[in-house]
Amino acid sequence: MNMDELQKIIDDIRAEVREQIAQLGSLEELKQFEARITGKKGRLGELLSSIGKVAKEQRAALGGLLNSAKQEVQSGIDEMRERLQQAEHHAEQQADVGLDLTLPGRVLRPGGVHPVTAVQWEVEAIFERLGFTIEAGPELESDHYNFEALNIPAWHPARDMQDTFWLTNGYLLRTHTSPVQVRSMEKFGPPLRCIVPGRCFRYETIDASHENTFFQCEGLMIDRGISVANLIAVMKLLLREVFHRDVRIRLRPGYFPFVEPGFELDMNCAICNGSGCPTCKRSGWVEIMPCGMVHPNVLRHGGIDPAEWTGFAFGLGLTRLAMMKYGISDIRVMNSGDLRGLQPYERLGSFAL
Ligand code: PHE
């Protein structure tokens, strides 16, 4: 064997090593590969041991050539070993924490706005155009604002109308947004126009149309000469704007100690179009907006002289309004936290934004 022949063999081995080494998938494969190339019986190994058969004068040169080739190949192998060791270590760690990188990724769904939020924003926009401000009050309320100041003293049977979550310290979870009526009167004085969207709580048994947690939007307008006609006009305008059509309504006498006269404003059930369904208790009508003229006692509690000022108030059921507007027949979908129930209404997000 002369130098040229040896050089050729070495070049072949180098090329082979370069090509094959990158394809090795495990330390075990690498071990076998190493034995085939640099091991005693491997290709370079055999060449090295055959050096003895070469003429003396050539040995040193051939040996040098072989050794540098072997070193080069060995360092390639060592580098690959390190990489494979790291990969295997990594895989073990991941197996430890139960991570399976072959699982398909999660599909991220864009979020949507809750139907109650969507309808609340809409109602807010309508009333802002009418010059109403948007107010808020505490969900943890005092007996005074939730009942007393609203003309419902402790002995009054009307307290039974609103089953209440009482706290042991005498406070309660507000049963309606009406406490913010007197809070706003105290804060701003007359004339006054505001709405109060907010969460309310009642100790109710939950069914398709009752929840223990629901959203109302209180409305209050106080000025000189305000009458029932103003109330009806504003209510009709509101429903027309929300439903983009004239909505059939009816006004029935309704009793609330904080209004006189008081009304129940019902709208034609939008789920069954008035023909009767479980949501409207087969009546074709849904109570959507109890309302009335603010009782003089309530005005007095708010520091306003009823001889000079009158006003109307309403308690729009926002949760019910959302159900009517989007055709949601079961109120339980609203608070369940199970997004599958709300997904059909997801498109509301883009509409409301
Ligand atoms: N606060 C009353 C309720 O929740 C509704 C209402 C508000 C009635 C304003 C009249 C005026 O039942």
Residues whose N, C-alpha, C, O or C-beta is under 5 A from the ligand:
A	BS01	LIG	T175 H176 S178 F256 V259 P290 C291 G292 A313 F314 G315
